[in-house]
Amino acid sequence: MRKHILILAVLISVGISAEAQFSLGVKAGANYSTIDANNLNNSSVAGYQVGAFARLGGSVYLQPELYLSSTGGQFQSGNGTYTGNVKFTNLDLPILLGARFGGNSMNFRIMAGPVFTSILNTSESLSQNFSTAYTDFKNYKSATIDGQAGFGLDFGPLTADLRYQAGLTHVNDVHAQKQNLWALSVGFKIL
């Protein structure tokens, strides 16, 4: 299995470097995230993301990014007795592999890859009875790994992406909490 992955990585690297193009840009956007948890209803909260991206390659490209984001979720027990709101401030590092279709001035892109997230800050607002009933609810990890997939459009130096991010690891193992989100961002290529 390792041999096959190594061969695939070499083929992708050769394909990217064969028509190497490089761009660097800044991006910002909004996201709507939820945290799924056992036995609790959840709803989305709005957040943001702001950061930078690089794109290396031609029709097949590698796109690492680094951005600051705000995510979280709202919780409620089935009978409405327990309520809570959790927000995270994150440092996200997606490493996406994509394909580009179209010309240089306007093109359509698809991309997917892992996202390595470091949780910098956690803010909870839990009802008193929630904190008593779920004493270990706030035991959040400091890092997670997620998967991201989506599509984008480039028009000259402007770029826009719509992506879905699915939690691959738990932010809290006890309650099987995973974070999922939709993100819409716009960016500007400076190089």
mmCIF file of the C-alpha atoms, coordinates in Angstrom:
data_MODEL
# 
_entry.id   MODEL 
# 
loop_
_atom_site.group_PDB 
_atom_site.id 
_atom_site.type_symbol 
_atom_site.label_atom_id 
_atom_site.label_alt_id 
_atom_site.label_comp_id 
_atom_site.label_asym_id 
_atom_site.label_entity_id 
_atom_site.label_seq_id 
_atom_site.pdbx_PDB_ins_code 
_atom_site.Cartn_x 
_atom_site.Cartn_y 
_atom_site.Cartn_z 
_atom_site.occupancy 
_atom_site.B_iso_or_equiv 
_atom_site.pdbx_formal_charge 
_atom_site.auth_seq_id 
_atom_site.auth_comp_id 
_atom_site.auth_asym_id 
_atom_site.auth_atom_id 
_atom_site.pdbx_PDB_model_num 
ATOM 1   C CA . MET A 1 1   ? 0.000   0.000  0.000   1.00 0.00 ? 1   MET A CA 1 
ATOM 2   C CA . ARG A 1 2   ? 2.811   2.420  0.840   1.00 0.00 ? 2   ARG A CA 1 
ATOM 3   C CA . LYS A 1 3   ? 4.404   1.683  -2.516  1.00 0.00 ? 3   LYS A CA 1 
ATOM 4   C CA . HIS A 1 4   ? 1.194   2.603  -4.363  1.00 0.00 ? 4   HIS A CA 1 
ATOM 5   C CA . ILE A 1 5   ? 0.826   5.848  -2.413  1.00 0.00 ? 5   ILE A CA 1 
ATOM 6   C CA . LEU A 1 6   ? 4.443   6.772  -3.122  1.00 0.00 ? 6   LEU A CA 1 
ATOM 7   C CA . ILE A 1 7   ? 4.005   6.082  -6.858  1.00 0.00 ? 7   ILE A CA 1 
ATOM 8   C CA . LEU A 1 8   ? 0.828   8.189  -6.916  1.00 0.00 ? 8   LEU A CA 1 
ATOM 9   C CA . ALA A 1 9   ? 2.581   11.058 -5.092  1.00 0.00 ? 9   ALA A CA 1 
ATOM 10  C CA . VAL A 1 10  ? 5.493   10.970 -7.572  1.00 0.00 ? 10  VAL A CA 1 
ATOM 11  C CA . LEU A 1 11  ? 3.104   10.976 -10.570 1.00 0.00 ? 11  LEU A CA 1 
ATOM 12  C CA . ILE A 1 12  ? 1.154   13.932 -9.158  1.00 0.00 ? 12  ILE A CA 1 
ATOM 13  C CA . SER A 1 13  ? 4.384   15.840 -8.431  1.00 0.00 ? 13  SER A CA 1 
ATOM 14  C CA . VAL A 1 14  ? 5.665   15.233 -11.954 1.00 0.00 ? 14  VAL A CA 1 
ATOM 15  C CA . GLY A 1 15  ? 2.317   16.328 -13.408 1.00 0.00 ? 15  GLY A CA 1 
ATOM 16  C CA . ILE A 1 16  ? 2.277   19.516 -11.357 1.00 0.00 ? 16  ILE A CA 1 
ATOM 17  C CA . SER A 1 17  ? 5.903   20.451 -12.054 1.00 0.00 ? 17  SER A CA 1 
ATOM 18  C CA . ALA A 1 18  ? 5.537   19.695 -15.791 1.00 0.00 ? 18  ALA A CA 1 
ATOM 19  C CA . GLU A 1 19  ? 3.358   22.777 -16.210 1.00 0.00 ? 19  GLU A CA 1 
ATOM 20  C CA . ALA A 1 20  ? 4.420   24.671 -13.098 1.00 0.00 ? 20  ALA A CA 1 
ATOM 21  C CA . GLN A 1 21  ? 2.634   27.927 -12.481 1.00 0.00 ? 21  GLN A CA 1 
ATOM 22  C CA . PHE A 1 22  ? 2.672   29.693 -9.159  1.00 0.00 ? 22  PHE A CA 1 
ATOM 23  C CA . SER A 1 23  ? 0.192   32.062 -7.566  1.00 0.00 ? 23  SER A CA 1 
ATOM 24  C CA . LEU A 1 24  ? -0.065  33.513 -4.114  1.00 0.00 ? 24  LEU A CA 1 
ATOM 25  C CA . GLY A 1 25  ? -3.104  35.265 -2.704  1.00 0.00 ? 25  GLY A CA 1 
ATOM 26  C CA . VAL A 1 26  ? -5.215  36.348 0.221   1.00 0.00 ? 26  VAL A CA 1 
ATOM 27  C CA . LYS A 1 27  ? -8.740  35.168 1.033   1.00 0.00 ? 27  LYS A CA 1 
ATOM 28  C CA . ALA A 1 28  ? -11.613 35.825 3.408   1.00 0.00 ? 28  ALA A CA 1 
ATOM 29  C CA . GLY A 1 29  ? -15.081 34.447 3.825   1.00 0.00 ? 29  GLY A CA 1 
ATOM 30  C CA . ALA A 1 30  ? -17.913 33.149 5.933   1.00 0.00 ? 30  ALA A CA 1 
ATOM 31  C CA . ASN A 1 31  ? -18.696 29.669 7.198   1.00 0.00 ? 31  ASN A CA 1 
ATOM 32  C CA . TYR A 1 32  ? -21.633 27.906 8.808   1.00 0.00 ? 32  TYR A CA 1 
ATOM 33  C CA . SER A 1 33  ? -20.538 25.164 11.182  1.00 0.00 ? 33  SER A CA 1 
ATOM 34  C CA . THR A 1 34  ? -22.184 22.554 13.387  1.00 0.00 ? 34  THR A CA 1 
ATOM 35  C CA . ILE A 1 35  ? -20.805 20.204 15.989  1.00 0.00 ? 35  ILE A CA 1 
ATOM 36  C CA . ASP A 1 36  ? -22.505 16.828 15.959  1.00 0.00 ? 36  ASP A CA 1 
ATOM 37  C CA . ALA A 1 37  ? -22.795 15.280 19.422  1.00 0.00 ? 37  ALA A CA 1 
ATOM 38  C CA . ASN A 1 38  ? -24.411 12.099 20.761  1.00 0.00 ? 38  ASN A CA 1 
ATOM 39  C CA . ASN A 1 39  ? -28.020 12.465 21.984  1.00 0.00 ? 39  ASN A CA 1 
ATOM 40  C CA . LEU A 1 40  ? -28.199 16.234 21.383  1.00 0.00 ? 40  LEU A CA 1 
ATOM 41  C CA . ASN A 1 41  ? -29.873 18.365 18.723  1.00 0.00 ? 41  ASN A CA 1 
ATOM 42  C CA . ASN A 1 42  ? -27.517 20.803 17.058  1.00 0.00 ? 42  ASN A CA 1 
ATOM 43  C CA . SER A 1 43  ? -27.737 23.876 14.903  1.00 0.00 ? 43  SER A CA 1 
ATOM 44  C CA . SER A 1 44  ? -25.292 25.942 12.872  1.00 0.00 ? 44  SER A CA 1 
ATOM 45  C CA . VAL A 1 45  ? -23.439 29.060 13.903  1.00 0.00 ? 45  VAL A CA 1 
ATOM 46  C CA . ALA A 1 46  ? -21.927 31.620 11.563  1.00 0.00 ? 46  ALA A CA 1 
ATOM 47  C CA . GLY A 1 47  ? -18.184 32.167 11.566  1.00 0.00 ? 47  GLY A CA 1 
ATOM 48  C CA . TYR A 1 48  ? -15.384 33.640 9.475   1.00 0.00 ? 48  TYR A CA 1 
ATOM 49  C CA . GLN A 1 49  ? -12.100 32.738 7.859   1.00 0.00 ? 49  GLN A CA 1 
ATOM 50  C CA . VAL A 1 50  ? -9.245  34.995 6.759   1.00 0.00 ? 50  VAL A CA 1 
ATOM 51  C CA . GLY A 1 51  ? -5.794  34.066 5.496   1.00 0.00 ? 51  GLY A CA 1 
ATOM 52  C CA . ALA A 1 52  ? -3.575  33.274 2.531   1.00 0.00 ? 52  ALA A CA 1 
ATOM 53  C CA . PHE A 1 53  ? -3.182  30.589 -0.126  1.00 0.00 ? 53  PHE A CA 1 
ATOM 54  C CA . ALA A 1 54  ? -0.583  29.432 -2.631  1.00 0.00 ? 54  ALA A CA 1 
ATOM 55  C CA . ARG A 1 55  ? -1.301  27.512 -5.818  1.00 0.00 ? 55  ARG A CA 1 
ATOM 56  C CA . LEU A 1 56  ? 1.372   25.511 -7.639  1.00 0.00 ? 56  LEU A CA 1 
ATOM 57  C CA . GLY A 1 57  ? 0.665   23.777 -10.918 1.00 0.00 ? 57  GLY A CA 1 
ATOM 58  C CA . GLY A 1 58  ? -1.338  24.053 -14.081 1.00 0.00 ? 58  GLY A CA 1 
ATOM 59  C CA . SER A 1 59  ? -4.380  21.940 -14.878 1.00 0.00 ? 59  SER A CA 1 
ATOM 60  C CA . VAL A 1 60  ? -3.507  19.805 -11.830 1.00 0.00 ? 60  VAL A CA 1 
ATOM 61  C CA . TYR A 1 61  ? -2.427  21.876 -8.868  1.00 0.00 ? 61  TYR A CA 1 
ATOM 62  C CA . LEU A 1 62  ? -1.480  21.756 -5.200  1.00 0.00 ? 62  LEU A CA 1 
ATOM 63  C CA . GLN A 1 63  ? -2.996  24.461 -2.976  1.00 0.00 ? 63  GLN A CA 1 
ATOM 64  C CA . PRO A 1 64  ? -1.761  24.856 0.597   1.00 0.00 ? 64  PRO A CA 1 
ATOM 65  C CA . GLU A 1 65  ? -3.527  27.501 2.688   1.00 0.00 ? 65  GLU A CA 1 
ATOM 66  C CA . LEU A 1 66  ? -3.187  29.014 6.122   1.00 0.00 ? 66  LEU A CA 1 
ATOM 67  C CA . TYR A 1 67  ? -6.049  30.899 7.707   1.00 0.00 ? 67  TYR A CA 1 
ATOM 68  C CA . LEU A 1 68  ? -7.616  31.938 10.978  1.00 0.00 ? 68  LEU A CA 1 
ATOM 69  C CA . SER A 1 69  ? -11.223 30.827 11.421  1.00 0.00 ? 69  SER A CA 1 
ATOM 70  C CA . SER A 1 70  ? -14.095 30.969 13.855  1.00 0.00 ? 70  SER A CA 1 
ATOM 71  C CA . THR A 1 71  ? -16.346 27.883 14.083  1.00 0.00 ? 71  THR A CA 1 
ATOM 72  C CA . GLY A 1 72  ? -18.647 26.203 16.580  1.00 0.00 ? 72  GLY A CA 1 
ATOM 73  C CA . GLY A 1 73  ? -22.136 24.938 17.252  1.00 0.00 ? 73  GLY A CA 1 
ATOM 74  C CA . GLN A 1 74  ? -25.266 25.196 19.340  1.00 0.00 ? 74  GLN A CA 1 
ATOM 75  C CA . PHE A 1 75  ? -26.718 22.281 21.320  1.00 0.00 ? 75  PHE A CA 1 
ATOM 76  C CA . GLN A 1 76  ? -30.029 21.433 22.897  1.00 0.00 ? 76  GLN A CA 1 
ATOM 77  C CA . SER A 1 77  ? -31.308 18.279 24.545  1.00 0.00 ? 77  SER A CA 1 
ATOM 78  C CA . GLY A 1 78  ? -34.350 16.612 22.994  1.00 0.00 ? 78  GLY A CA 1 
ATOM 79  C CA . ASN A 1 79  ? -36.683 18.077 25.597  1.00 0.00 ? 79  ASN A CA 1 
ATOM 80  C CA . GLY A 1 80  ? -35.021 21.517 25.563  1.00 0.00 ? 80  GLY A CA 1 
ATOM 81  C CA . THR A 1 81  ? -33.796 21.262 29.161  1.00 0.00 ? 81  THR A CA 1 
ATOM 82  C CA . TYR A 1 82  ? -30.077 21.550 28.333  1.00 0.00 ? 82  TYR A CA 1 
ATOM 83  C CA . THR A 1 83  ? -28.736 24.255 26.021  1.00 0.00 ? 83  THR A CA 1 
ATOM 84  C CA . GLY A 1 84  ? -25.254 25.261 25.027  1.00 0.00 ? 84  GLY A CA 1 
ATOM 85  C CA . ASN A 1 85  ? -23.187 27.286 22.599  1.00 0.00 ? 85  ASN A CA 1 
ATOM 86  C CA . VAL A 1 86  ? -19.530 26.567 21.760  1.00 0.00 ? 86  VAL A CA 1 
ATOM 87  C CA . LYS A 1 87  ? -17.159 28.684 19.650  1.00 0.00 ? 87  LYS A CA 1 
ATOM 88  C CA . PHE A 1 88  ? -13.625 27.886 18.543  1.00 0.00 ? 88  PHE A CA 1 
ATOM 89  C CA . THR A 1 89  ? -10.910 30.161 17.179  1.00 0.00 ? 89  THR A CA 1 
ATOM 90  C CA . ASN A 1 90  ? -8.762  27.977 14.897  1.00 0.00 ? 90  ASN A CA 1 
ATOM 91  C CA . LEU A 1 91  ? -5.606  28.057 12.830  1.00 0.00 ? 91  LEU A CA 1 
ATOM 92  C CA . ASP A 1 92  ? -6.367  25.911 9.755   1.00 0.00 ? 92  ASP A CA 1 
ATOM 93  C CA . LEU A 1 93  ? -3.908  24.387 7.293   1.00 0.00 ? 93  LEU A CA 1 
ATOM 94  C CA . PRO A 1 94  ? -5.663  22.786 4.294   1.00 0.00 ? 94  PRO A CA 1 
ATOM 95  C CA . ILE A 1 95  ? -3.478  20.986 1.745   1.00 0.00 ? 95  ILE A CA 1 
ATOM 96  C CA . LEU A 1 96  ? -5.657  20.562 -1.310  1.00 0.00 ? 96  LEU A CA 1 
ATOM 97  C CA . LEU A 1 97  ? -5.120  18.780 -4.605  1.00 0.00 ? 97  LEU A CA 1 
ATOM 98  C CA . GLY A 1 98  ? -7.181  20.202 -7.434  1.00 0.00 ? 98  GLY A CA 1 
ATOM 99  C CA . ALA A 1 99  ? -7.930  20.235 -11.130 1.00 0.00 ? 99  ALA A CA 1 
ATOM 100 C CA . ARG A 1 100 ? -8.496  23.336 -13.230 1.00 0.00 ? 100 ARG A CA 1 
ATOM 101 C CA . PHE A 1 101 ? -10.693 23.542 -16.339 1.00 0.00 ? 101 PHE A CA 1 
ATOM 102 C CA . GLY A 1 102 ? -10.743 26.497 -18.716 1.00 0.00 ? 102 GLY A CA 1 
ATOM 103 C CA . GLY A 1 103 ? -8.391  29.260 -19.768 1.00 0.00 ? 103 GLY A CA 1 
ATOM 104 C CA . ASN A 1 104 ? -5.995  31.483 -17.878 1.00 0.00 ? 104 ASN A CA 1 
ATOM 105 C CA . SER A 1 105 ? -8.356  34.456 -17.457 1.00 0.00 ? 105 SER A CA 1 
ATOM 106 C CA . MET A 1 106 ? -11.388 32.401 -16.374 1.00 0.00 ? 106 MET A CA 1 
ATOM 107 C CA . ASN A 1 107 ? -11.503 28.835 -15.113 1.00 0.00 ? 107 ASN A CA 1 
ATOM 108 C CA . PHE A 1 108 ? -13.463 26.396 -12.992 1.00 0.00 ? 108 PHE A CA 1 
ATOM 109 C CA . ARG A 1 109 ? -11.708 24.322 -10.298 1.00 0.00 ? 109 ARG A CA 1 
ATOM 110 C CA . ILE A 1 110 ? -12.436 21.279 -8.146  1.00 0.00 ? 110 ILE A CA 1 
ATOM 111 C CA . MET A 1 111 ? -10.331 20.411 -5.103  1.00 0.00 ? 111 MET A CA 1 
ATOM 112 C CA . ALA A 1 112 ? -10.109 18.104 -2.091  1.00 0.00 ? 112 ALA A CA 1 
ATOM 113 C CA . GLY A 1 113 ? -7.686  17.269 0.685   1.00 0.00 ? 113 GLY A CA 1 
ATOM 114 C CA . PRO A 1 114 ? -6.988  17.171 4.409   1.00 0.00 ? 114 PRO A CA 1 
ATOM 115 C CA . VAL A 1 115 ? -7.274  20.100 6.809   1.00 0.00 ? 115 VAL A CA 1 
ATOM 116 C CA . PHE A 1 116 ? -5.083  20.205 9.904   1.00 0.00 ? 116 PHE A CA 1 
ATOM 117 C CA . THR A 1 117 ? -6.715  22.384 12.564  1.00 0.00 ? 117 THR A CA 1 
ATOM 118 C CA . SER A 1 118 ? -5.158  23.774 15.722  1.00 0.00 ? 118 SER A CA 1 
ATOM 119 C CA . ILE A 1 119 ? -7.766  25.074 18.168  1.00 0.00 ? 119 ILE A CA 1 
ATOM 120 C CA . LEU A 1 120 ? -6.332  28.286 19.624  1.00 0.00 ? 120 LEU A CA 1 
ATOM 121 C CA . ASN A 1 121 ? -9.245  29.276 21.855  1.00 0.00 ? 121 ASN A CA 1 
ATOM 122 C CA . THR A 1 122 ? -12.528 27.748 23.061  1.00 0.00 ? 122 THR A CA 1 
ATOM 123 C CA . SER A 1 123 ? -15.496 29.703 24.392  1.00 0.00 ? 123 SER A CA 1 
ATOM 124 C CA . GLU A 1 124 ? -18.505 27.918 25.925  1.00 0.00 ? 124 GLU A CA 1 
ATOM 125 C CA . SER A 1 125 ? -21.845 29.218 27.065  1.00 0.00 ? 125 SER A CA 1 
ATOM 126 C CA . LEU A 1 126 ? -23.645 26.282 28.695  1.00 0.00 ? 126 LEU A CA 1 
ATOM 127 C CA . SER A 1 127 ? -26.772 26.354 30.823  1.00 0.00 ? 127 SER A CA 1 
ATOM 128 C CA . GLN A 1 128 ? -26.160 25.473 34.478  1.00 0.00 ? 128 GLN A CA 1 
ATOM 129 C CA . ASN A 1 129 ? -28.020 22.171 34.242  1.00 0.00 ? 129 ASN A CA 1 
ATOM 130 C CA . PHE A 1 130 ? -26.104 21.370 31.007  1.00 0.00 ? 130 PHE A CA 1 
ATOM 131 C CA . SER A 1 131 ? -22.757 21.772 32.803  1.00 0.00 ? 131 SER A CA 1 
ATOM 132 C CA . THR A 1 132 ? -23.985 19.559 35.652  1.00 0.00 ? 132 THR A CA 1 
ATOM 133 C CA . ALA A 1 133 ? -25.391 16.801 33.432  1.00 0.00 ? 133 ALA A CA 1 
ATOM 134 C CA . TYR A 1 134 ? -22.475 16.811 30.964  1.00 0.00 ? 134 TYR A CA 1 
ATOM 135 C CA . THR A 1 135 ? -19.428 17.494 33.139  1.00 0.00 ? 135 THR A CA 1 
ATOM 136 C CA . ASP A 1 136 ? -16.969 16.197 30.523  1.00 0.00 ? 136 ASP A CA 1 
ATOM 137 C CA . PHE A 1 137 ? -18.607 18.014 27.584  1.00 0.00 ? 137 PHE A CA 1 
ATOM 138 C CA . LYS A 1 138 ? -15.955 20.759 27.562  1.00 0.00 ? 138 LYS A CA 1 
ATOM 139 C CA . ASN A 1 139 ? -12.932 18.460 27.277  1.00 0.00 ? 139 ASN A CA 1 
ATOM 140 C CA . TYR A 1 140 ? -11.963 19.643 23.789  1.00 0.00 ? 140 TYR A CA 1 
ATOM 141 C CA . LYS A 1 141 ? -8.846  18.560 21.955  1.00 0.00 ? 141 LYS A CA 1 
ATOM 142 C CA . SER A 1 142 ? -6.305  21.116 20.828  1.00 0.00 ? 142 SER A CA 1 
ATOM 143 C CA . ALA A 1 143 ? -6.034  19.746 17.262  1.00 0.00 ? 143 ALA A CA 1 
ATOM 144 C CA . THR A 1 144 ? -8.163  17.870 14.726  1.00 0.00 ? 144 THR A CA 1 
ATOM 145 C CA . ILE A 1 145 ? -7.921  16.525 11.196  1.00 0.00 ? 145 ILE A CA 1 
ATOM 146 C CA . ASP A 1 146 ? -10.768 17.106 8.769   1.00 0.00 ? 146 ASP A CA 1 
ATOM 147 C CA . GLY A 1 147 ? -11.401 16.561 5.081   1.00 0.00 ? 147 GLY A CA 1 
ATOM 148 C CA . GLN A 1 148 ? -12.371 19.327 2.700   1.00 0.00 ? 148 GLN A CA 1 
ATOM 149 C CA . ALA A 1 149 ? -13.841 19.206 -0.831  1.00 0.00 ? 149 ALA A CA 1 
ATOM 150 C CA . GLY A 1 150 ? -15.351 21.814 -3.083  1.00 0.00 ? 150 GLY A CA 1 
ATOM 151 C CA . PHE A 1 151 ? -15.212 23.831 -6.228  1.00 0.00 ? 151 PHE A CA 1 
ATOM 152 C CA . GLY A 1 152 ? -14.072 27.279 -7.223  1.00 0.00 ? 152 GLY A CA 1 
ATOM 153 C CA . LEU A 1 153 ? -14.014 29.863 -9.964  1.00 0.00 ? 153 LEU A CA 1 
ATOM 154 C CA . ASP A 1 154 ? -11.169 32.139 -11.029 1.00 0.00 ? 154 ASP A CA 1 
ATOM 155 C CA . PHE A 1 155 ? -11.798 35.319 -12.999 1.00 0.00 ? 155 PHE A CA 1 
ATOM 156 C CA . GLY A 1 156 ? -8.484  37.038 -13.614 1.00 0.00 ? 156 GLY A CA 1 
ATOM 157 C CA . PRO A 1 157 ? -6.930  37.746 -10.187 1.00 0.00 ? 157 PRO A CA 1 
ATOM 158 C CA . LEU A 1 158 ? -10.243 37.140 -8.353  1.00 0.00 ? 158 LEU A CA 1 
ATOM 159 C CA . THR A 1 159 ? -11.053 33.722 -6.943  1.00 0.00 ? 159 THR A CA 1 
ATOM 160 C CA . ALA A 1 160 ? -14.093 32.288 -5.157  1.00 0.00 ? 160 ALA A CA 1 
ATOM 161 C CA . ASP A 1 161 ? -14.536 28.897 -3.454  1.00 0.00 ? 161 ASP A CA 1 
ATOM 162 C CA . LEU A 1 162 ? -17.430 26.945 -1.968  1.00 0.00 ? 162 LEU A CA 1 
ATOM 163 C CA . ARG A 1 163 ? -16.329 24.000 0.202   1.00 0.00 ? 163 ARG A CA 1 
ATOM 164 C CA . TYR A 1 164 ? -17.665 21.409 2.588   1.00 0.00 ? 164 TYR A CA 1 
ATOM 165 C CA . GLN A 1 165 ? -15.477 20.342 5.521   1.00 0.00 ? 165 GLN A CA 1 
ATOM 166 C CA . ALA A 1 166 ? -16.223 17.076 7.327   1.00 0.00 ? 166 ALA A CA 1 
ATOM 167 C CA . GLY A 1 167 ? -14.760 16.155 10.693  1.00 0.00 ? 167 GLY A CA 1 
ATOM 168 C CA . LEU A 1 168 ? -12.527 13.076 10.458  1.00 0.00 ? 168 LEU A CA 1 
ATOM 169 C CA . THR A 1 169 ? -11.474 13.181 14.102  1.00 0.00 ? 169 THR A CA 1 
ATOM 170 C CA . HIS A 1 170 ? -13.470 14.095 17.194  1.00 0.00 ? 170 HIS A CA 1 
ATOM 171 C CA . VAL A 1 171 ? -13.062 17.446 18.945  1.00 0.00 ? 171 VAL A CA 1 
ATOM 172 C CA . ASN A 1 172 ? -14.322 15.611 22.056  1.00 0.00 ? 172 ASN A CA 1 
ATOM 173 C CA . ASP A 1 173 ? -14.086 11.796 22.215  1.00 0.00 ? 173 ASP A CA 1 
ATOM 174 C CA . VAL A 1 174 ? -16.477 11.297 25.147  1.00 0.00 ? 174 VAL A CA 1 
ATOM 175 C CA . HIS A 1 175 ? -19.512 12.689 23.329  1.00 0.00 ? 175 HIS A CA 1 
ATOM 176 C CA . ALA A 1 176 ? -18.269 11.808 19.808  1.00 0.00 ? 176 ALA A CA 1 
ATOM 177 C CA . GLN A 1 177 ? -18.327 15.478 18.805  1.00 0.00 ? 177 GLN A CA 1 
ATOM 178 C CA . LYS A 1 178 ? -17.294 16.149 15.211  1.00 0.00 ? 178 LYS A CA 1 
ATOM 179 C CA . GLN A 1 179 ? -17.287 19.513 13.532  1.00 0.00 ? 179 GLN A CA 1 
ATOM 180 C CA . ASN A 1 180 ? -18.684 19.982 9.999   1.00 0.00 ? 180 ASN A CA 1 
ATOM 181 C CA . LEU A 1 181 ? -19.025 23.182 8.009   1.00 0.00 ? 181 LEU A CA 1 
ATOM 182 C CA . TRP A 1 182 ? -19.816 24.918 4.729   1.00 0.00 ? 182 TRP A CA 1 
ATOM 183 C CA . ALA A 1 183 ? -17.471 27.761 3.749   1.00 0.00 ? 183 ALA A CA 1 
ATOM 184 C CA . LEU A 1 184 ? -17.733 30.413 1.070   1.00 0.00 ? 184 LEU A CA 1 
ATOM 185 C CA . SER A 1 185 ? -14.665 32.545 0.460   1.00 0.00 ? 185 SER A CA 1 
ATOM 186 C CA . VAL A 1 186 ? -13.383 35.110 -2.000  1.00 0.00 ? 186 VAL A CA 1 
ATOM 187 C CA . GLY A 1 187 ? -9.767  35.882 -2.664  1.00 0.00 ? 187 GLY A CA 1 
ATOM 188 C CA . PHE A 1 188 ? -7.333  37.953 -4.669  1.00 0.00 ? 188 PHE A CA 1 
ATOM 189 C CA . LYS A 1 189 ? -4.155  36.618 -6.303  1.00 0.00 ? 189 LYS A CA 1 
ATOM 190 C CA . ILE A 1 190 ? -1.298  39.007 -5.595  1.00 0.00 ? 190 ILE A CA 1 
ATOM 191 C CA . LEU A 1 191 ? 1.286   36.994 -7.579  1.00 0.00 ? 191 LEU A CA 1 
# 
